[in-house]
Amino acid sequence: MQLLDFAQYPLDIYSHALRVILTFVVPIGFIAFYPSAWVLREGFQLYLPLAAGLALLFGGGGYGLWQRGLRRYRSAGH
C-alpha cells in the first residue's frame, strides 16, 4: 500500500531509474500518471497504445497463470 504514495505526485519529479520501475515493474504510472498526462499534457499521446498493450500483456499473463493453477488444483478431499 505504501507504493501507492508514489501515485500522489507526477512521475516527472522522480529520477529516471525510479520512473522506469514505477512504469514497468510496478505499473503505478500506467494506473495514475499516464492516463491523466494523456489528457492534460502534450507529448504523452504515444503512451496510450503502450498502456493498452501492457494491460493486455499483463491481463493475458494473469489469465494464463490462473488457468495453469486451475489445471493443477487438487481439492483437500480428493
WOVEN-V83888 format. One record per backbone hydrogen bond with DSSP energy under -0.5 kcal/mol. NH is the residue of the N-H (numbers start at 1). CO is the residue of the C=O. E is the energy in kcal/mol with one decimal. If there is no record, write none. Layout:
# WOVEN-V83888
nh = {NH:NH}
co = {CO:CO}
e = {E:E}
This chain:
# WOVEN-V83888
nh = {4:5:6:7:8:9:13:14:19:20:21:22:23:24:25:25:26:27:28:28:29:29:31:31:32:33:34:36:37:38:39:40:41:44:47:48:49:50:51:52:53:54:55:56:57:58:59:60:61:62:63:64:65:66:67:68:69:70:71:72:73:78}
co = {1:2:3:4:5:6:10:11:15:16:17:18:19:20:20:21:21:25:22:26:22:26:27:28:28:28:29:32:33:34:35:36:37:41:44:45:45:46:47:48:49:50:51:52:53:54:55:56:57:58:59:60:61:62:63:64:65:66:67:68:69:75}
e = {-1.0:-1.3:-1.5:-1.1:-1.3:-1.0:-1.4:-1.3:-2.3:-2.2:-2.0:-2.7:-1.0:-2.9:-0.7:-0.9:-2.7:-0.6:-0.6:-3.5:-2.8:-0.5:-0.7:-0.6:-2.6:-0.6:-2.8:-0.7:-2.6:-2.2:-1.2:-2.6:-2.4:-0.6:-1.2:-0.8:-0.5:-0.8:-2.8:-2.3:-2.4:-2.5:-2.3:-2.2:-2.4:-3.0:-2.4:-2.7:-2.4:-2.5:-2.3:-2.4:-2.2:-2.2:-2.5:-2.2:-2.3:-2.2:-2.0:-1.6:-0.7:-1.0}
